[in-house]
Amino acid sequence: MSMSQYPSDAAPDARGTGLLRLMADPRTPVFVTVYAGGRRRYGYWQPYDARTGRGGCYVALPTAVCDRLYDTGRITLGEPLVDPTKTTYRVRPARTPAPPARAQVAPVRIPEAPVRASAQRLAA
């Protein structure tokens, strides 16, 4: 899939960070649909919340910000689901290697105590 280029390859802004947080939530699966003409649409289903009276709708995410996250390797696409006119991918944050639990330190070698000359004479 070919993504468009941006004038700035800067790190994601606050909006991108918020999208990464949303994509990392397992309760909110995010998908990208790529249509036959190349148009992309990122989004997720927002369930209805009876307490607030909101939701029950499809929420589109800003394509330019999501494409920038993809171009910089911050998100990955899952296996494609192919239809005649579109292809849909699950979107997830890219995994980053976990830092080591403890810093590795080179072992310290303690030199042996030097043998005194007087001790060598007694042994001889």
C-alpha positions as CSV (number, residue, x, y, z in Angstrom):
1,M,0.0,0.0,0.0
2,S,1.5,3.3,-1.0
3,M,1.1,6.2,1.4
4,S,1.5,9.9,0.5
5,Q,4.6,11.8,1.6
6,Y,4.5,14.7,4.0
7,P,6.6,17.9,4.1
8,S,7.5,17.2,7.7
9,D,8.5,13.8,9.0
10,A,8.5,15.1,12.6
11,A,7.4,12.9,15.5
12,P,3.6,12.6,16.0
13,D,2.1,15.6,17.7
14,A,-0.4,15.5,20.5
15,R,-3.1,14.4,18.1
16,G,-1.0,11.5,16.9
17,T,-0.3,10.5,20.5
18,G,-4.0,10.5,21.3
19,L,-4.7,8.3,18.3
20,L,-1.9,5.9,19.4
21,R,-3.6,5.6,22.8
22,L,-6.9,4.9,21.2
23,M,-5.4,2.3,18.9
24,A,-3.7,0.6,21.9
25,D,-7.1,0.1,23.7
26,P,-8.2,-3.5,23.0
27,R,-11.9,-2.4,23.5
28,T,-11.7,0.0,20.5
29,P,-10.6,-1.9,17.4
30,V,-9.4,0.6,14.7
31,F,-9.5,-0.3,11.0
32,V,-8.4,1.3,7.8
33,T,-10.4,0.7,4.6
34,V,-8.5,1.2,1.3
35,Y,-10.9,1.6,-1.6
36,A,-10.2,0.5,-5.2
37,G,-9.3,4.1,-6.2
38,G,-6.7,4.4,-3.4
39,R,-8.7,6.5,-0.9
40,R,-8.1,5.5,2.7
41,R,-10.5,5.9,5.7
42,Y,-9.4,5.1,9.3
43,G,-12.1,4.7,11.9
44,Y,-13.7,2.7,14.6
45,W,-17.2,1.8,15.9
46,Q,-18.2,3.8,19.0
47,P,-20.7,1.8,21.0
48,Y,-23.8,3.5,22.4
49,D,-23.4,4.8,26.0
50,A,-26.8,5.0,27.7
51,R,-25.5,7.2,30.4
52,T,-24.4,10.0,28.1
53,G,-26.8,9.2,25.2
54,R,-23.9,9.3,22.8
55,G,-22.3,6.8,20.5
56,G,-23.8,4.0,18.4
57,C,-22.0,5.4,15.3
58,Y,-18.9,5.0,13.2
59,V,-16.1,7.5,14.0
60,A,-13.7,8.5,11.3
61,L,-10.1,9.4,12.3
62,P,-8.0,12.0,10.6
63,T,-6.4,10.3,7.6
64,A,-3.4,12.6,7.4
65,V,-2.4,12.0,11.0
66,C,-3.0,8.2,10.7
67,D,-1.0,8.1,7.5
68,R,1.9,10.0,9.2
69,L,1.8,7.4,12.0
70,Y,2.0,4.6,9.4
71,D,4.8,6.3,7.4
72,T,6.9,6.7,10.5
73,G,6.4,3.1,11.7
74,R,4.3,4.0,14.7
75,I,1.3,1.8,13.6
76,T,1.1,-1.5,11.7
77,L,-1.6,-3.1,9.6
78,G,-3.0,-6.6,10.2
79,E,-4.0,-9.2,7.7
80,P,-6.1,-7.8,4.8
81,L,-9.8,-8.6,4.4
82,V,-10.4,-8.2,0.6
83,D,-13.7,-7.3,-1.0
84,P,-14.2,-6.5,-4.7
85,T,-14.1,-2.8,-4.1
86,K,-12.1,-2.4,-0.9
87,T,-9.5,-3.9,1.4
88,T,-9.8,-3.6,5.2
89,Y,-6.9,-3.9,7.7
90,R,-6.8,-3.9,11.5
91,V,-4.6,-1.1,12.8
92,R,-2.4,-1.5,15.8
93,P,0.4,0.4,17.4
94,A,3.8,-0.9,16.4
95,R,5.5,-2.9,19.1
96,T,8.7,-1.4,20.5
97,P,11.3,-3.6,22.1
98,A,11.0,-3.6,25.8
99,P,13.9,-2.1,27.7
100,P,16.0,-4.6,29.6
101,A,14.7,-5.2,33.1
102,R,18.1,-4.5,34.6
103,A,21.1,-2.9,33.0
104,Q,23.8,-5.4,32.1
105,V,27.1,-4.6,33.9
106,A,30.4,-6.2,33.1
107,P,31.6,-8.4,35.9
108,V,34.3,-7.0,38.1
109,R,37.5,-9.0,38.4
110,I,39.3,-8.7,41.7
111,P,43.0,-9.3,41.2
112,E,44.7,-11.8,43.4
113,A,46.8,-10.4,46.2
114,P,50.5,-10.3,45.2
115,V,52.7,-12.9,46.9
116,R,55.3,-11.4,49.2
117,A,59.0,-12.1,48.6
118,S,59.5,-13.2,52.3
119,A,56.8,-15.9,51.9
120,Q,58.5,-17.2,48.8
121,R,61.8,-17.5,50.7
122,L,60.3,-19.6,53.5
123,A,58.6,-21.9,51.1
124,A,61.9,-22.5,49.2
